[in-house]
Amino acid sequence: MTAPRRPGRRPGSADTRGEILTAARRVFAEKGFDKATVRGIAREAKVDPALVHHYFDTKEGMFAAAMKLPITPDEVIPLLVEGPREEVGERLVRLILRATATPETREPMIALLRSAMTNEQAVGMFREFITNALLFQVAGRLGVPHLRIEVAFGQMLGVIMGRYVLKLEPLASADEEELVELLAPTIQRYFGG
């Protein structure tokens, strides 16, 4: 007969968070964002689901950490929806430009975008995460049709691709404030004003 399990740290590796992230990457890759569950990831990592919630408040936060994204929906959504409605375009432009300003934050996002362009599984995961965990949440809270927020996101995605993947000049070396001045009014139009 085995002794009952004692509470506290589980035996084995001290990097439980890392093991959960490794399991999350596998589960997200296999099932996609929508079909992956915290319980399934916990099962894959051989940990209790409560431990997964201990390290990651939400499935979205775990996805962002597993994919090494520099920002999470928990950070983005309040930033975009709180504050004057007539400034949401500028907030979105600044958020994306700042999130891609340094190599440490830009490289994971660019890696995910490159993967999404060449791998059907990656594009499915990325699409599900972006639309369900981020875009539709913002659209719902701002009362904006989904198409409008997807077009705004698509335009900013194009700017990031041109700036950091294609390295189009003068876009690649343009000053952040100059880009905000150019892009914010157009992005704001998608949000109704």
Secondary structure, DSSP 8 states (H G I E B T S, - for coil): ------SSS-SS-S-HHHHHHHHHHHHHHHHHHHH--HHHHHHHHTS-HHHHHHH-SSHHHHHHHHTT-S--HHHHHHHHHSS-GGGHHHHHHHHHHHHTSSHHHHHHHHHHHHHHHH-HHHHHHHHHIIIIIIIHHHHHHHT--HHHHHHHHHHHHHHHIIIIIS--TTGGG--HHHHHHHHHHHHHHHTT-
